[in-house]
């Protein structure tokens, strides 16, 4: 798919409208399912179109309709239009749970525009030599949500000075997913996820490398599937978070599912670079702490959702790329 064609931009715009109507989290769950389906097609010897152009590309990638559009649009709906009447769990513009179909046409329009902006931004970022060492899909997502914070809420990336004063910038009084951000849990869970993701990367790589060498699948598909497969499973598992909120008042524990796609993708990248399951486990631990840190930097004190896993994926990928380059 030609990235600058009119058709591509129109498709991206349509995906952004759909993603906004679904809401941030459900659109990401759908995106994750599409990525998994794309991985399955490549593993079966098929085309990488669903994986690279739909799940990770302009049709419904996380930087476009598959997450970013819903995040920016809910910021607009809450802060400008003020027509999201009952944000889930009182989250305000941090509400990634509520579909936005019940708001207004211009909220949907904002989502479509943001999807196109995210797609264009991705093309620009990947063309810059140093910047392209980040995960540019994640970086594009972070930048569009920070832009929405500035444009619609007149708020800086670090958020509210009142919240920082009350909680401390890196303090534990205000925090994202508190049931997960306990150091002992982060170490054990991060290590387990890292091992699991490394194992999937190892297994799928062993299947796909010979297929790519024989010309049965693309080289891009052979690299991306081991990298992203566990990420897609982790993203799809977040459907439990969306559905759990329906009964949160009756069964408070049902919402407390882990958020683990950051650990998954960084651990898989570590395995692909270093060929070590142990390295994948260690990176899984580091990724758990990194997403917690980025939550404290950009989510805890802000008024909209700047995604901590995306922040950590962007920076973590840069670190792994630099280490890999240094030792290669």
Secondary structure as GFF3:
##gff-version 3
##sequence-region A 1 328
A	DSSP	alpha_helix	6	22	.	.	.	ID=ss1
A	DSSP	alpha_helix	24	43	.	.	.	ID=ss2
A	DSSP	alpha_helix	49	49	.	.	.	ID=ss3
A	DSSP	pi_helix	50	55	.	.	.	ID=ss4
A	DSSP	alpha_helix	68	76	.	.	.	ID=ss5
A	DSSP	pi_helix	77	81	.	.	.	ID=ss6
A	DSSP	three_ten_helix	88	90	.	.	.	ID=ss7
A	DSSP	three_ten_helix	92	94	.	.	.	ID=ss8
A	DSSP	alpha_helix	105	125	.	.	.	ID=ss9
A	DSSP	three_ten_helix	131	133	.	.	.	ID=ss10
A	DSSP	alpha_helix	136	153	.	.	.	ID=ss11
A	DSSP	alpha_helix	161	167	.	.	.	ID=ss12
A	DSSP	alpha_helix	183	213	.	.	.	ID=ss13
A	DSSP	alpha_helix	219	237	.	.	.	ID=ss14
A	DSSP	alpha_helix	239	244	.	.	.	ID=ss15
A	DSSP	three_ten_helix	245	247	.	.	.	ID=ss16
A	DSSP	three_ten_helix	252	255	.	.	.	ID=ss17
A	DSSP	alpha_helix	261	274	.	.	.	ID=ss18
A	DSSP	alpha_helix	277	294	.	.	.	ID=ss19
A	DSSP	pi_helix	295	299	.	.	.	ID=ss20
A	DSSP	alpha_helix	308	327	.	.	.	ID=ss21
###
